[in-house]
Amino acid sequence: MATIPVEKELLEDLLNSKLKQITQKINAMLEKWQYSSIELFLQDASNGKIQEAEMDAISLTNLIDRREELLQHKAKWSAIY
């Protein structure tokens, strides 16, 4: 992977924008299924309580993982700079 210099403010702005986008996707998915809890949605999708939610549950899990990865990068970069 190539390394390039980037201003801290630009990096933070890009990271925050991506996090906001992911959060909006998560919220839209929960709203679609009329859930307010990620954990409850995933549990109900897993045990078959909500039929045909398997693909959304997988997508939601991937979004959560990506959000966590970005938050870890943000925390690491904030500590360095």
N, C-alpha and C positions, 0 to 999 in steps of 0.2 A: 504494500500500500504506500502511495506517495505521501509525503508530508509537505504541506505548504504553510507559509505564515498567514495568519488571519487575525484581524483585530478582534479583541475580546468582545466588544459590543456587538459586532456583526455575528460572531459565533453564538453569543447568547440569544440574539434576536432570531436567528435561524432555528436554534434548538427550541426556543419557546414557541415559535410558530409551528414546528412539527409536533411538539407535545400538545398544543391546542388542537391541532387537526386530529390527532389520534383520540384525544378526549372527546371531541365532537362525534367521531365515528362510534366510539364506545357508547356514548349517551344515546345516539340515534338508534343503535341496535337494541339497547335496553328499552327505549321508548316503543320501538316497533313491537316488542313482545310484552309491553306493559309491565316492566320490572324496574325497580329502583336499586336493586342489589345485584351486583355482579355475581357474588357467590351463590345467591339463591337461584339466579338464572342458570348458571352452570350446573348446579346441583339438579334442578328440575329437568334440564336438557339431558343430563347424563342418565337419570333414572327413568326417562321416557315420559315424564309428566307433561312436557310440552312436545307434542309430535312435530316432526319436521324442523326441529331447531338445531339439529346436529351440525350443519354447515356453519350456521351463525355462531354456535358455541365454539367451534374450531377457530373461526375468524376472530372472535372475541378474545380467546386465549392468546392468539398470535399478537393481537393489538396490545394486550396487557403486557406480554413479554417484551414487545418492542418499546412500550412506554417505560417499563422498568429499566431496560438497557439504556435508554436515553437519559433517564433520571440519574443513573449511576455515572454516566459520562459527565453530566452537568455537575454533579457533586465533586467528581474527581477534578474537573477543570477549574471549578470554583476554588478548590483547595490549593491548586497550584498557582493560580493567578490571583 
